[in-house]
Amino acid sequence: MKQKILIVDDEVPICDLLKINLESEGYEVTSAHDGREALKKIESFRPDLLILDLMLPEINGFDICRKVTSENPIPIIMLTAKSDIVDKVLGLELGADDYITKPFHTRELVARVKALLRRASHEPKSNPLKCLTNGCLEVYPYNRKAVLSGCELELSVKEYDLLCFLMNNIEQVFSRDHLLERVWGYDFAGDTRTVDVHVQRLRKKMKDEHPGNEFIQTVFGVGYRMKRQIS
């Protein structure tokens, strides 16, 4: 079965160009040109990945991103003409997994789509009862579930992938570029701000459930690691 991609952009030529390129890679693709149409197609088309412009008529991309990630998280790539870092960070904080700024190279966007879908579709084949444990933090790879102090964490696709990777490599230090390669699947230079924002979001959600305990540590000048908790 073909993986499905929904492109949401009010610029029809961009949608048409991306549709041609993504269909040539074997994906099933459709598009929407305003926010209301996008929400309807998310319900009816049920995409595996969303390419989402932020500046849309009717309902903006930020509100769509917030709604999608709260109800049925799927990988989201923000597509925007905005170069302001505040807009990029806000989109990532709302649950988007990546962003690319217009004008962009079609081959790069297609590569990012492939990377996100590849990571999202690699479901572990282990026993569903298998659990990764670090103190009061439990991660169930088969179920894509994380529980901290008895409370399930509400995580986006990439937040979970990042947490699971670090839990599989406790006490190992990884650079931002390494995390982009291993978690996001990029084999090219990406924007490491994506990693920083996802780490910040994970820390906040974990702090809300378990104040005062640092799980993900910053190793200054290098990157991040998962700290082993003392039982």
C-alpha positions in Angstrom: 0.0 0.0 0.0 1.3 3.4 -1.0 2.2 5.9 1.8 0.0 9.0 1.6 1.1 12.6 1.7 -1.1 15.7 2.0 0.4 19.0 0.8 -1.2 22.1 2.2 -0.2 25.4 0.5 -2.2 28.2 -1.0 0.3 28.4 -3.9 -1.1 26.0 -6.5 2.1 25.7 -8.6 4.1 24.6 -5.5 1.5 21.9 -4.7 1.6 20.7 -8.3 5.4 20.6 -8.5 5.7 18.7 -5.2 2.8 16.3 -6.2 4.6 15.4 -9.4 7.9 14.8 -7.7 6.5 12.8 -4.8 4.3 10.7 -7.0 7.3 9.8 -9.1 8.8 8.4 -5.8 5.8 6.1 -5.4 3.7 8.1 -2.9 0.0 8.8 -3.1 -0.4 12.6 -3.0 -3.2 15.1 -2.7 -3.3 18.8 -1.8 -5.3 21.5 -0.1 -5.1 25.2 -0.6 -6.6 26.6 2.6 -6.9 25.6 6.2 -10.5 24.5 6.2 -10.0 22.3 3.1 -6.9 20.9 4.8 -8.7 19.8 7.9 -11.4 18.0 5.8 -8.8 16.2 3.8 -6.9 15.1 6.9 -10.1 13.4 8.0 -11.0 11.8 4.7 -7.5 11.1 3.2 -5.8 10.2 6.4 -2.2 11.0 5.3 0.9 9.4 6.6 2.7 12.7 6.4 1.7 16.4 6.2 3.6 19.1 4.3 2.2 22.2 5.8 2.5 25.9 4.9 2.1 28.2 7.9 0.5 31.2 6.1 -2.8 29.9 4.9 -6.3 31.4 4.2 -9.2 30.5 6.6 -7.2 28.6 9.2 -3.4 29.1 9.6 -0.8 26.4 9.7 -0.1 26.9 13.4 -3.7 26.1 14.3 -3.7 23.1 12.0 -0.4 21.8 13.5 -1.8 22.2 17.0 -5.0 20.3 16.2 -3.3 17.4 14.3 -0.6 16.8 16.9 -3.2 16.8 19.8 -5.6 14.4 18.1 -3.6 12.0 15.9 0.1 12.7 15.6 1.6 12.2 12.2 5.0 13.5 10.8 4.7 17.2 9.8 7.1 19.2 7.7 6.5 22.9 7.9 6.8 24.7 4.5 7.0 28.4 4.9 8.3 31.7 3.4 9.0 32.9 6.9 12.7 33.2 7.8 12.1 34.4 11.3 13.5 31.8 13.8 10.5 32.6 16.1 8.1 31.2 13.6 10.2 28.1 13.1 10.5 27.5 16.8 6.8 28.0 17.4 5.9 25.5 14.7 8.3 22.9 16.2 7.0 23.6 19.7 3.4 22.9 18.4 4.5 19.5 17.3 5.9 19.8 13.8 8.9 17.5 13.2 10.8 19.6 10.7 10.7 22.7 8.6 12.0 23.9 5.3 12.0 27.6 4.1 10.9 28.8 0.7 12.5 29.0 -1.8 13.7 25.4 -1.4 15.2 22.6 -3.5 12.7 20.0 -4.4 15.2 17.2 -4.0 16.0 18.2 -0.4 12.3 18.3 0.5 11.7 14.9 -1.0 14.8 13.6 0.9 13.3 14.9 4.2 9.9 13.3 3.4 11.6 10.0 2.8 13.6 10.2 6.0 10.6 11.1 8.2 8.4 8.4 6.7 11.2 5.8 6.9 11.7 6.5 10.6 7.9 6.6 11.4 7.3 3.3 9.6 10.1 1.4 11.3 8.0 -0.2 14.0 10.0 -2.5 16.4 9.2 -6.3 16.0 10.0 -7.1 19.6 7.8 -8.5 22.3 5.0 -6.0 23.1 5.8 -6.3 26.8 9.5 -5.3 26.3 10.2 -2.1 28.2 13.2 0.3 28.3 13.6 1.5 31.9 15.6 4.3 33.5 14.5 5.0 37.0 10.8 6.0 36.9 10.8 6.4 33.1 9.5 3.5 31.0 9.5 3.4 27.2 7.6 0.7 25.3 9.1 0.6 21.8 6.5 -1.8 20.3 3.6 0.4 21.5 5.4 3.7 21.0 4.5 4.6 24.5 6.4 6.5 27.3 5.4 6.5 30.9 7.0 8.7 33.6 6.1 8.2 37.3 3.0 6.3 36.2 1.7 8.9 33.8 1.8 8.4 30.1 3.6 11.3 28.2 1.9 12.9 25.3 4.6 13.0 22.7 4.8 13.8 19.0 6.3 11.3 16.5 9.8 12.8 16.7 9.7 13.5 20.4 9.1 9.8 21.0 11.7 8.7 18.4 14.3 11.0 20.1 13.4 9.7 23.6 13.5 6.1 22.5 16.9 6.5 20.8 18.4 8.1 23.9 16.9 5.4 26.1 18.5 2.8 24.0 21.9 4.5 24.5 21.9 5.7 28.1 25.0 7.7 29.1 26.3 7.9 25.5 26.8 11.5 24.2 25.5 12.4 20.8 26.2 15.6 18.8 23.2 17.4 17.2 24.4 16.3 13.8 24.5 12.7 14.9 21.0 12.9 16.3 19.7 14.5 13.1 21.2 11.5 11.2 20.1 8.7 13.6 16.7 10.1 14.7 15.5 12.2 11.7 17.3 9.9 9.2 19.1 12.7 7.4 22.3 11.9 5.6 22.9 15.5 4.8 23.6 18.7 6.9 20.4 19.8 8.5 19.4 22.6 10.9 20.4 21.5 14.4 17.9 24.0 15.9 15.4 21.2 15.2 17.2 19.0 17.7 17.4 21.7 20.4 13.7 22.5 20.2 12.7 18.8 20.5 15.0 18.3 23.5 13.5 21.4 25.1 9.9 20.1 24.5 10.8 16.7 25.9 12.4 18.2 29.0 9.3 20.4 29.7 6.9 17.5 29.4 9.1 15.3 31.6 9.6 18.1 34.2 5.8 18.6 34.3 5.4 14.9 35.4 8.5 14.6 37.4 9.8 18.0 38.7 13.4 18.3 39.8 14.9 15.3 38.0 17.0 15.9 34.8 16.9 13.0 32.4 18.4 14.6 29.2 21.6 16.4 29.9 23.4 19.0 27.8 27.1 18.2 27.3 28.3 21.7 26.5 30.2 21.9 23.2 29.1 18.4 22.2 25.4 17.6 22.4 23.1 15.6 24.6 22.9 12.4 26.6 20.4 10.4 28.6 21.5 10.4 32.2 21.2 7.1 34.1 18.9 7.4 37.0 19.8 5.9 40.4 16.9 3.7 41.6 
